[in-house]
Amino acid sequence: MKINDQKHFGSDFITFDNENGFVVTLSSIGAGIVDITYLNTKVISRPKDYQIYLGNNGGYYGKTIGPIAGRVKNGIILVGGKENKLDLNEGNNSLHSGSICFAFAPFLYQIKEEKDCFIIVFSYLFKGKKEKFEADIDIKITYKIFKDKPILEYYYELVPNLDCPVNITNHSYFNLNGKGNILSHFLELKSSKVVIYDEELIPKQIEDVDKVFDFRNKKKIGEDILNKELGEKRLNQGYDHCFILDENDYAIPKAILEGEKIGLKLFTTSSALQIYTSAFPHFNLLLNNDEFETKYSSLTLEEVNVSLSLSSMITRKNDKFIRKHKYEFYRKEEWIC
């Protein structure tokens, strides 16, 4: 295993190369996933310019999103039994916690070696903001990069000093072909229910999946991506939906994504996946594959709590919020069910 550490624009970029065709780069700002390369293919899509990657560009590429991922109506939350109000950074609502988002936080980190992997532990003490989000949160994010397998596993551990909503995720964008768009990618998803939204993309109800939302059997992402049944206005441009997972066994992959030659199995202890198919790209943004970002150039597989109710996301004072996730890549012809 080769490890390289570089500094760019105030962040450390730590690269792990297991010398078996699997390379992972992480950033200290946002405890983010910068790059994953497998079989000489960059499977993570992000801005080529590190300064844009690190900034508040609206894409949150590869970053840790929290304390609350997703949209909050009018920004209103309860922290320690008191009403707080997050920044309104998307119309009348808050998206991804606004200015306090963990994506911009300067995490400290330590690296250690175990027999089969290297471990990097990012830590950050979030200090509450008066009337905005008043809880302090002790955050630890642990990544494991395996020495002889194309596997990246990561854990979230958060402890707040007040009762507060917590919904944390990683916002990586995937394109397993490393170029073009993801319309020909196949997705299999263990989900029979999906969250439906209003015109502001605020969750309003849970419904059984119909044909448009049904990925329980492997299906091309582009098959129904322009169907009007996807929802109101912005949603009929592509997927930006929370799929509720049927399985809670970590050993069972909850999603399987396949490109032309590379596949990805995603394991999680979260209750849902938010899938966004980049329907509103930054058209002048040069990506790390030297192509400009276009519509459907990538998609996210964000591990989240079910987003219908903030009350269901409450972590109690001094309790530990724990989530576990794993990306397991494979060469398509090598994987046998």
N, C-alpha and C positions, 0 to 999 in steps of 0.2 A: 504494500500500500504506500503510495506517495501522497504527501500532504504539502500543500503550498498555501501560503497566507500573503495576500496583497492588500494594500490600502488604497481606496478610491473615495474621494469626496466625503471623508469622515467615517467611512465604514470599513470594517475588515471583510474581505471576501476569502473564505476558506474553502479550498478545493481538495477533495479526496478522490484519488484515482486508484481503484483496486486492481489495476493492471490486467483485468479480465474483461475489458470493454465497457466498464461502468464507471462514470465520472460524475461526481456531485459537487456543486458549489453552493455554499450557504453564505448569507450576509449577516453581520452583527446588527445592523439597523433593521428593525422589523423581524429579526430572527427568521429571515426569509430563505426560500429556495430560489436561487438565482438561475442555476442551470442543472439539468440532468442530461447526460449524453450516454446513449446506449447503442452499440453496434455502429459507432461513428455517426449517429443521428442525434441532433438536438431535439429532444422530445418536449422540452419546456419552451414556451414562447414568451418573450419579454423584450423590452426596449434594448437595443444594442448599446445605447449610451447609458453608462452606469449612473450618471447624474439624473437622468430622466427616470431610470429604474427606482432610484432612492427617493425621488420627490413625490409630492402629492399630485399625481398626474391623473387621478380618477380611475386608473386601471387596477391599482393595488397588486401588480404583478408579483406572484410568488410570496407575498408578504403574509405575516400573521395578522389576522383581523380579529379585533376584540376591543373592549370587553363584549360588545354586542355586534355580531355580524348580521347584515341584513338591514331592512328598513324598519324604523319605529315611527308610528303615526304621531305627528306633531312633536316628536322628540321627547314625549312624556314617559318617564319611567319612575319607579319607586325604589329608593335606596335607603335602607335602614328605616323603612316605614314613612319616609318623607319624599314628597314629589321633587324630582330633579328634571332638568330639561337639557337634552343634548343639543348640539349645534344642528341647525336646520340647513343642511348642505345639499338637499335635493327638493326644491320647492318648499312645501309646508312640512316636510318630513326630514328625519335624520337617516343618513346612509352610513353604515359601517362605523358608527360612533363619532363621525365628524372629526374634529381636530385632535381628539384624545385617542384616536385609533392607535393600537399597538404597532401598526405598520411603520410608524415613524419614530418608534422608541429606540434608544441606544442600549441594546442588550450587552451585558458582559457574558463571557463564555469561558469554558474550560474543556480541554480535550483529554480523553483517556483511552487507553487501549485495552481491549479484552481479547480472548483467544480467537473469536470468530468475527470481530467487528471493531470499528472505532466508534467512540461515543463522543458527541459534543453536546454540552449542556449550556443552554442560554438562560440567563436569569435577569430579572428586572423587577424593581419595586415600583409599581404604579402608585403615585400619590394622588388621592382624590382631589377633584376640582369642585370648589364651592358652587352649589346650586346646579352643577352640570352633571357630575357623577362623583358623589362625596365619599365613596368607599375607597380605601387603599386595597390594593391587590398584590400579593406576592406571587410572582409568575416564574415558572420553570418550564422550559421547553427542551426536550431531549431528543436528539436525532441519533439513530444508529445506522452506520453505513457498513454493510457486510463485506468481508474481504474477498470471498470467492463466489458471491451471488449478486445478481442485479436487483438488490432489495434495499429500499430506504424505509425505515420504520421510525415513527416519531410519537411522542407522548406530550400531552398538556397536563400540567398540574398547577392549579390556581387556588389560592386561599385568600378570601376577602375578610376585612375586619368588620363589615356590616352585611346584612342581608342585601343581595343585589342580583339583578339578572346577569347571566353569563352565557354567551353563545360565541365560541371562539372557533376559528377555522383557518386553513391555509388557502390562499387565493391564487394557486398556480393555474396557468393556462397550458393545456396539453394539445400538441399536434404530433402524433406518433410517426408521421411521415417526415416531419422536419421541414415541410414546405407546403405550399398550396393551402387548401382549406380542409375542413374536417367533415364535409358532407358525405364522403364515401367511407368514413370510419363506421365500424359496427359497434353498437353498444348493447350490452345485456345488463339489466338492472333488476335486482330483486325488490320490486316495489309494485304494490297493487293499489296504492292511494297517492294522490297528489294534492298539493295546496293550490287553490284557485284565488286569484287576486282581483282587486278593484282597479280602476283606471289609474291610480297612483302607485300601483304595485304593492299595496298593503294587503296582507293576507286576510281573506274573509271567510273561507270555508275549506273543508277537506272533502274530496270526492273520489270515488272509484275511478281508476284510469280507464279511459276509452281507447280507441285505436291509436289516436294521436299521441297519447302519453304512455302507451303500453310498450315497454322494452323488456318484458319478462322473457320473451324469446328474442334472440339476437336480431337486431334491425339496424339498417342504415340510418344514421342521424338525419340525413337529408330527405328521407322518405316523406315525412309529414311536417317539415320545418316551417313551411309557409301556410299551413292550414289555419283557417280563421278560428277554429276551435281552441287555438292556443290562448286566446283571450283578448283583452282590450288593447287597442292602439299599439303601444310599444311591444306588447307580447306577441302580436301576430307577425312579428318580424323574426321570431325564433324562440328557442327555449330560454326561459329565466325562471325556473320553477323548482319548488322544494318537493322532492320525491320521498315519501315516507317509506322506510325500509321494513320489509316483512320479517327479516331474520335478525336476531340479536346475538348470534354465535360468532365470536370474533374469528374463528377458524374458517368460516365460510366467506368467500369473496362476495361483497355486496354489489360490485360493479365490475364488468369486464369490458375494456375498450380495446379495439383492434384497428390498426392501420394496415398498410400493405404488407409489412414484414415484421412489425413489432406489436406485441400485445401488452396490456397492463391489467393486472388484477388488483383491485382496491379492497382492503380490509379495514373495517372501522368498528368502534363501539358506539359511535354516534347513532342517533335515531333516524337521520335523514341525510340526503344529499341534495345540495342546491346545484343545479346544472344550468350553466349560462353559455350560450353558443356565440358570443361575441357579435351580436347583431348590430351594435353601435360602436364600430371601431374608430380609432384615431388614424384617419387615412394617410396622413403625412408622417406617420411614425415608422421609422426604420427599425426592424426587429433584429434579433440576434442571428437569424438565418439569412440576413442581407436582403430580405423581401420587405416591402411595406405592408403594414397591417391592413387587412381587408375584412370585409364582412365574412364571418364564419371561418376566420383563419385559425381559430383554436376554440377550446371549450374548457370550462372549469368543472371540477368534481369536488365541490366544497362540502366537507363533513360538518354538519350542523345539527342543532336540536330542531325539532319541529317548530316552525316559525309562527304558528297561529296565535299563540298567547305568550305574553311576556311573563305571566305568573308561572308558567311551566318551566321557565328558565332560571328560576330563583336558586341561587346557592346561598346557604345559610352562613351567618357569621361564624368564622373560624373553621367551617367545614372545608374539605378539600374537593375541588372539582377535578375530575380525572377523565381524560379521553385518550384513546390509543388508536393509531392509524398505521397502515402499511401500504406502500406501493411495491408491487412485485412485477418486474418486467420479464418478458420472455420473447424468444424468437418463435414466431408463430408455428413453424413446422416442428418445433421441439416440444410443444405443450400438448399433452394428451390428457383429456378429462379423466 
